[in-house]
Amino acid sequence: MTPHELRAFCLSFNSVVEDFPFSPEISVLKVLGKMFALSWLDNRPLTVNLKCDPEDAIRLRAEHPGMIIPGYHMNKRHWNTVTVDGELSDQLVRELIEDSYDLVVAGLPRAERLRLDRP
């Protein structure tokens, strides 16, 4: 997955916007103001921080040592840093991004979640 493909996939979800609150190099992808992905799109190897269920986070780190690690500069219990360099399948990366988006949406107030369901 290329940086362009990663960014495009994240932006394909409902009500997602890209922001650069930390610096022009750090892309923060948010749904209704809540971050679900953060990436230094110009870094090599390409990495993305993604929200994750704490139990799944531990399992994923064990299954993919070095490729999925505790979230860099994030709450290590709820965030993973995923290396997107081709060793992990694009399908797995897409699933992890979607899971992160879904977790953030699930934490939104009911009224905001309902807004997302409208066309």
N, C-alpha and C positions, 0 to 999 in steps of 0.2 A: 504494500500500500504506500502510495506516494503522499507527500504532505498535501498536495492538492486534493487527492482522493479522500484523505482523512478529513480535511476541512469540509469538503462538499458533502460527505456522508453525515457529518454532525449537523450541518446546516439544513439537511433534508428533513429533519424532524420538525414537528409542529411548533410554532412560536419560538424558534431558536434564533438568537442573535449572537453575533461575535463582538467581543469587546476587548480592549487593550488597556486595562486599568493599571497594570504593573509596569509595562514598558511596551514599545512598539514591536518587540520581538516575541512577546508572549501572548498567544491567542487564547482568550477565555471564551468558552461557549456556554451560553446560559439559556435556560428556559424560564420565562417569566421572572427574570432577575436572579435566578438561582443557578450557580455554576454546576455543570455536569462533566465538563472536559476542559483541560488546560494543556496547551502544548507549545513548545518552542519549535515552531514549524521549520526553522532553518537549521536546527541542530542535527548532527549526524553522530550516532544513529538517531533516527526520529523516535521520540517518546511522547506519550500522552498520559496525563494523570486522569484516572477515572474513579468515580465513586463505586463502592462495592459493598455488598452485604459482608459483615465482618467474618462470618464463617466461610463464605465463599472466597474471601480475600486470602485467608490462610491456606485453603485448599489449592487455589490457583498458584500461589507462590511456591508451594511444595511441588506441584505438577510441572511448573515451568521455571525452575531456578535460574536466576540471572535475567530472565526475560520479563518476568512479572515480579516486582519488588514492592516493599512498602512505599507509599506515596511520598515522593520527594517534596519536602517543605509542606506536607499536608498531615492531617490526622492519620497516623499509620493504621489505625483500627478500621477506618472507613474508606481509605483511598489507596489505590495501587498505581504505580508507575509501570506502564506497559511499553516495552520496546517494540517498535513497529518497523522491523528491518527485513522482513521476509521469513524469519525463522518460525514465527507464529503464523498460522494461516490467516489470510484476510478474513475468512469467515469467522474465526474466533475473535479477531479484533472487532469486527462489526457487532458481534453478539455482546462483547464487553461494553462497547459504546452504547448500544441499545439498553443494556441492563442499567448502566449508569443513568441514562436519561430517565428510564422508568422509575428508578429509585428516587430521583429528585422530584419527579412528577408526583409520585405517591406521597411525598412529604408536603406537598402544597396544600393550602386550604381547599376545602371541597369546592367552593365557588370558582376558584382558579382552575381546578382540574376540569370542572364542567365547561369552562370557557374553551379549554383545549379541544374538547370533543365536538365543538361546533365548527361547521365548515367556514 
